[in-house]
Amino acid sequence: MTRPRGAVPLKEAAALAAQCVRPASAEWVALTESLHRILAQDLIAPFPLPGEARSRMDGYAVRAADTRRASQTQPRTVRCLEPTLSAGMVPSVIVEPGTACRILTGAVLPQGADAVVPDEDVQRVGETLYIHTELPPGRWVTSQGEWMQPGAVVIPSGHLLTPARLAAAAALGCNRVPVVVRCRVALVSTGNEIQEPGTPLESAMSYADTRYLLAALLLCAGAVPVHMGCVPDDAARMAALLHEPPGDVVITTGGTGGGDQDFIFDVWAELGIVPVFQRVAMKPGGGVALGHRKGVLYWALPGSPWAAQVIFHELLMPMLSRWYGMKEPWFPPMWAKLSRPISGKGRGVRAVPGRLVCRQETLWFDPQPQESSLSLAAFAKTNAYTLVPAQGSTLEAETLICARHLMGSALESDAQNLSCDAWRHVRK
């Protein structure tokens, strides 16, 4: 197959990749198995939370009118009723004018009471309660439905089920939730020089690091990687392996360079895989290609781990976002200052690897020197990258740039613990 000379712009390629999939169907899973899944339907509150007005303090349930003009020097007095109300009790006592009832945090407010006076603002002597502060109605009370009202959308569809959102689902009484079916992605390493990790490394060979990188990224993105192993540069064997793949998407690594041993596009032609695009105007990863056949998407990626990482974030993530019907970004862009200049020369968009580091309450992007950007040591330390436009001018040090945090990686800080004020600066 002859590859077209023209390269598709990066934004156009991302849009084409997203258009090639439709939002997937839903399945119901146990709440305990739903962490980091994508919600397929809105979770709607069937009842108010809390269901009744509740105390926010240990103290006494009172009528606010009975505390009018109360002070340290001129306390108001009321008669204390029994019993003490605690969380989980259904109160049978009625707070009439001139009375109060002992109540603990989380307990249901008894009939007649409309405020809670904390322990520190009262003095009790037998049945007599001396109130030293005036309270407005509703003081230290969580009103019925304050947390959520019936019919409210508590968690919208298309949102990631985080630990906090799982807690919200549990508060609704859900033990099963509807989530989007995971995307299954078959992964194949191609090349005579590639062998499986765990086997003795033979002379002139390399391990399939790019495939394992992609598998880890797919797991972070909620997909299911299916390892299909390594296949040599043999068109017939490649075609046999890719003919009936065990996935919704297939990713091959290697064989996209157009050399004498690069057969992947010949295999595409033999299998009838229809190309969507076969080159993208970006570096690294310009040789990436996307095609489809019988409802399955086929990605051909270069063998470089760094190129594969950029392609995953720029092209595969839009596809997966459409699959999952995502309504929030997987990873929002982060604005940082450049620690050293970056050259803007080039024919296409260039991804510059580096590290996001917080120093003295400012987020900085440390670009990797170009000569070391593909080294294994530098690659392992990278936690972000930035895109430099084609034919752009040099970006000077301290320029504010948009950095893309790599999925699954951690940010670095020169401080052990950042204050709230420091993080506010970091997020700017």
C-alpha positions in Angstrom: 0.0 0.0 0.0 1.4 3.4 -0.9 1.0 5.9 1.9 -0.3 9.4 1.0 2.3 12.2 1.2 0.1 14.7 2.9 -0.1 14.7 6.7 -3.3 15.4 8.6 -3.2 18.3 11.1 -3.2 17.1 14.7 -6.5 18.6 15.7 -8.2 17.2 12.6 -6.8 13.7 13.3 -8.1 13.8 16.9 -11.6 14.8 15.6 -11.5 12.0 13.1 -10.5 9.5 15.7 -13.4 10.5 17.9 -15.9 10.3 15.0 -14.9 6.7 14.4 -16.6 5.5 17.5 -20.0 5.8 19.1 -20.8 5.9 22.8 -20.8 2.4 24.1 -23.6 0.5 25.8 -24.2 0.3 29.6 -23.9 -2.5 32.1 -24.8 -2.8 35.8 -22.0 -3.6 38.2 -21.6 -3.8 42.0 -20.8 -0.5 43.7 -17.7 -2.2 45.1 -16.5 -2.9 41.5 -17.3 0.5 40.0 -14.3 2.6 41.1 -12.9 4.6 38.1 -15.7 3.4 35.8 -17.7 5.9 33.8 -21.3 6.4 34.8 -23.7 5.6 32.0 -26.9 7.1 33.4 -27.6 10.0 35.7 -27.9 9.0 39.4 -30.9 10.8 40.7 -31.8 11.2 44.4 -35.0 9.3 45.2 -35.4 11.0 48.6 -34.2 14.0 50.4 -30.9 13.9 52.3 -31.0 14.1 55.2 -34.6 12.9 55.4 -35.2 15.0 58.5 -33.7 18.1 60.1 -30.7 17.0 62.2 -28.4 18.5 64.8 -24.9 19.6 63.7 -23.6 19.9 67.3 -23.8 18.2 70.7 -26.0 20.5 72.7 -29.7 21.2 73.3 -32.6 21.3 70.8 -34.5 24.5 71.6 -37.1 26.9 70.1 -35.1 29.9 68.8 -37.7 32.3 70.2 -36.8 31.1 73.7 -33.3 32.3 73.3 -34.2 35.9 72.4 -31.9 38.5 74.0 -30.0 35.8 75.8 -26.4 36.8 76.9 -23.7 35.9 79.3 -25.0 38.4 81.9 -28.7 37.8 81.3 -29.2 34.1 80.3 -32.6 32.8 79.3 -33.8 29.7 81.2 -35.8 26.7 80.0 -36.7 23.3 81.4 -34.8 20.3 80.0 -36.8 17.3 78.9 -35.8 13.7 78.7 -34.5 11.6 77.0 -31.2 12.5 75.3 -31.6 12.2 71.6 -28.8 10.5 69.6 -28.3 9.6 66.0 -30.6 6.9 64.7 -33.4 7.6 67.3 -36.9 8.6 66.3 -37.7 11.4 68.7 -41.0 11.1 70.6 -40.5 14.2 72.7 -42.1 17.5 71.7 -40.3 20.8 72.6 -42.9 23.2 73.8 -42.3 26.8 74.6 -40.0 27.1 77.6 -38.5 23.6 77.2 -35.4 22.1 75.6 -34.1 18.6 74.9 -30.5 17.2 75.1 -29.4 16.3 71.6 -26.2 14.8 70.1 -24.6 15.4 66.7 -26.5 13.8 63.8 -29.7 13.2 65.9 -33.1 14.1 64.4 -34.5 17.4 65.6 -37.6 16.8 67.8 -40.9 18.4 66.9 -41.2 22.0 68.0 -37.4 22.7 68.1 -35.9 24.8 65.3 -32.3 25.4 66.6 -29.6 23.8 68.6 -27.6 25.6 71.2 -24.1 24.1 71.7 -22.8 22.7 75.0 -20.3 25.6 75.4 -23.2 28.2 75.3 -25.3 26.7 78.1 -25.1 25.8 81.7 -27.3 23.1 83.1 -28.3 22.8 86.7 -30.6 19.8 87.2 -33.6 20.3 84.9 -32.9 24.0 84.4 -30.9 25.1 81.3 -29.3 28.5 81.3 -28.8 29.7 77.7 -26.1 32.4 77.2 -26.5 33.2 73.5 -29.3 34.2 71.2 -29.9 31.9 68.2 -31.7 32.4 64.9 -34.0 29.7 63.6 -32.0 27.0 61.9 -28.8 27.6 63.8 -26.6 24.5 64.1 -29.3 22.5 62.2 -28.9 20.6 58.9 -32.3 21.1 57.3 -34.3 18.3 55.6 -32.9 17.9 52.0 -30.0 20.3 52.6 -27.5 17.8 51.1 -29.8 16.8 48.2 -33.4 17.2 47.1 -35.5 14.4 45.6 -35.1 14.4 41.8 -31.7 16.1 41.9 -29.0 14.7 39.6 -26.4 13.7 42.2 -23.8 12.3 39.7 -24.3 13.1 36.0 -23.7 10.4 33.3 -20.3 10.6 31.6 -18.5 11.3 34.9 -15.7 9.2 36.5 -16.8 7.3 39.6 -14.3 8.7 42.1 -14.2 7.6 45.8 -16.2 10.6 46.8 -18.8 9.9 44.0 -19.0 6.3 45.2 -19.8 7.6 48.7 -22.6 9.7 47.2 -24.0 6.7 45.3 -23.9 4.7 48.6 -25.8 7.5 50.3 -28.5 7.1 47.7 -28.7 3.4 48.7 -27.2 2.1 45.4 -25.5 -1.2 45.6 -25.2 -1.5 41.8 -24.6 1.3 39.3 -24.9 1.6 35.5 -21.5 2.1 33.9 -20.2 2.2 30.3 -18.9 -1.1 29.0 -15.1 -1.0 28.9 -13.4 -0.7 25.6 -11.3 -3.8 24.8 -8.0 -3.0 23.1 -5.9 -5.7 21.5 -2.1 -4.9 21.5 0.5 -6.4 19.2 4.2 -5.7 19.1 5.7 -6.1 15.6 9.3 -6.4 14.6 12.0 -9.1 14.2 13.9 -7.5 17.1 11.1 -7.5 19.6 10.7 -10.1 22.3 8.5 -10.6 25.4 9.7 -9.4 28.8 10.6 -12.2 31.2 12.6 -14.1 28.6 16.4 -14.0 28.4 17.4 -11.0 26.2 18.9 -12.3 23.0 21.6 -10.5 21.0 20.3 -7.5 18.9 16.9 -7.8 20.5 14.7 -5.4 22.6 11.8 -6.0 24.9 8.3 -4.9 24.1 8.3 -1.9 26.3 6.0 0.2 24.1 3.2 -2.4 24.3 3.4 -2.5 28.1 3.4 1.3 28.2 0.2 1.4 26.2 -1.4 -1.3 28.3 -0.7 0.7 31.4 -2.1 3.9 29.9 -5.2 2.0 28.7 -5.8 0.7 32.3 -5.5 4.2 33.6 -8.1 5.3 31.0 -10.6 2.6 32.0 -10.0 0.3 29.0 -9.1 -3.4 29.0 -5.8 -4.2 27.3 -5.5 -7.6 25.7 -1.9 -8.6 25.0 -1.5 -10.5 21.7 2.2 -10.8 22.0 5.0 -10.2 19.5 5.0 -10.9 15.8 8.0 -10.7 13.5 8.2 -8.7 10.3 6.2 -11.2 8.3 3.2 -10.0 6.4 1.4 -13.4 6.4 1.8 -13.9 10.1 0.6 -10.3 10.9 -2.4 -10.8 8.7 -3.3 -14.0 10.4 -3.0 -12.4 13.8 -5.0 -9.3 12.9 -7.8 -11.1 11.0 -10.1 -11.8 14.0 -8.7 -9.6 16.9 -10.2 -10.1 20.4 -11.1 -6.4 20.9 -13.0 -3.4 19.8 -9.8 -1.6 18.9 -6.4 -3.0 17.7 -3.1 -1.3 18.3 0.1 -2.5 16.6 3.4 -0.9 17.4 6.3 -0.7 14.9 6.4 -1.1 11.1 5.1 2.3 10.2 8.3 3.8 8.8 8.0 2.8 5.2 11.2 0.7 5.2 11.9 -2.6 3.5 10.7 -4.5 6.6 7.7 -2.3 7.4 4.7 -4.4 6.3 1.8 -3.1 8.4 0.2 -1.1 5.6 0.5 -4.1 3.2 -1.3 -6.1 5.8 -4.0 -3.5 6.0 -4.5 -3.6 2.3 -4.7 -7.5 2.3 -7.3 -7.5 5.2 -9.3 -4.7 3.6 -8.7 -2.2 6.5 -9.9 1.2 5.2 -7.6 4.0 6.2 -8.9 7.1 8.0 -5.5 8.8 7.9 -2.0 7.5 7.6 0.2 10.4 8.7 -0.3 13.2 11.2 1.6 16.6 11.2 3.3 16.1 14.6 6.6 15.0 16.1 7.1 12.5 17.5 4.5 10.0 16.2 3.9 11.5 12.7 3.8 8.0 11.2 0.6 7.0 13.2 -2.3 5.7 11.1 -5.9 4.8 11.8 -8.2 2.5 9.9 -11.4 0.5 10.3 -12.7 -2.9 9.3 -15.9 -4.7 10.3 -16.6 -2.3 13.1 -13.1 -2.7 14.6 -10.6 0.3 14.7 -7.0 -0.4 13.8 -4.2 1.9 15.0 -0.7 1.6 13.7 1.8 3.3 16.0 5.5 3.8 15.7 7.6 1.6 18.0 9.1 4.5 20.1 7.7 4.6 23.7 7.8 8.4 23.7 6.0 8.7 20.4 3.4 6.2 21.6 2.8 8.2 24.8 2.1 11.4 22.8 -0.1 9.6 20.4 -2.1 8.0 23.2 -2.8 11.4 24.9 -3.5 13.3 21.7 -5.3 10.8 19.5 -6.4 7.8 21.5 -7.9 9.7 24.4 -10.4 11.6 22.2 -11.5 8.3 20.9 -11.9 6.8 24.3 -13.6 9.9 25.6 -16.2 9.5 22.8 -16.6 5.7 23.6 -17.3 6.5 27.2 -19.4 9.5 26.6 -17.1 11.5 28.8 -18.5 14.9 29.9 -15.4 16.0 31.9 -11.7 16.0 30.9 -9.6 13.1 31.9 -6.8 15.4 32.8 -7.2 19.2 32.6 -4.4 21.3 31.1 -2.0 22.9 33.6 -0.4 26.3 33.1 3.2 26.5 34.0 6.3 28.7 33.5 9.1 27.5 31.3 12.4 27.0 33.1 14.5 27.2 29.9 13.8 28.3 26.3 12.1 26.0 23.7 12.7 26.3 20.0 9.6 26.6 17.9 11.1 25.5 14.6 9.6 22.6 12.8 7.1 21.6 10.1 4.5 20.2 12.4 3.4 20.4 16.0 6.2 19.2 18.3 5.7 17.5 21.7 8.4 18.5 24.1 8.8 16.2 27.1 9.6 17.5 30.5 8.7 17.6 34.2 6.1 19.6 36.0 7.6 20.8 39.3 6.3 23.1 41.9 9.0 25.4 43.2 8.3 28.1 45.8 4.6 28.2 45.1 5.0 28.3 41.3 4.4 25.5 38.8 7.3 25.1 36.4 7.8 23.0 33.3 11.4 21.7 32.9 11.8 20.6 29.3 14.1 17.7 28.6 17.2 18.6 26.5 16.4 17.4 23.0 19.4 15.1 22.8 18.2 13.1 25.8 14.4 13.2 25.1 14.4 9.6 23.8 16.8 8.1 26.4 15.2 5.5 28.8 16.3 7.4 31.9 14.9 10.7 30.7 11.7 9.0 29.5 11.1 7.4 32.9 11.4 10.8 34.6 9.0 12.6 32.3 5.6 13.5 33.8 4.3 16.0 31.3 4.8 17.5 27.8 3.9 20.7 26.0 3.0 21.2 22.3 5.0 23.7 20.3 3.2 25.0 17.2 4.7 24.5 13.8 6.9 27.3 12.6 6.5 29.1 15.9 9.0 31.4 17.4 11.3 30.4 20.3 9.5 30.3 23.7 11.7 32.1 26.2 12.3 31.1 29.8 9.5 32.1 32.2 6.9 32.1 29.3 3.6 30.8 30.5 2.8 27.6 28.6 0.0 24.9 28.7 1.5 21.7 29.9 -0.2 18.3 29.5 0.1 16.1 32.6 0.8 12.5 31.6 -1.8 10.0 32.7 -0.8 8.0 35.7 2.3 10.1 36.6 2.9 12.2 39.7 3.7 15.9 40.1 6.9 16.9 41.8 7.4 19.5 44.5 10.3 21.0 46.2 8.2 21.3 49.4 7.2 18.3 51.5 3.8 19.9 52.3 2.3 22.8 50.4 -0.1 25.2 52.2 -3.5 25.9 50.8 -2.2 29.3 49.6 0.6 27.6 47.8 -1.8 25.3 45.9 -3.9 28.3 45.0 -0.8 29.7 43.3 -0.1 26.4 41.6 -3.5 26.2 40.1 -3.3 29.6 38.6 
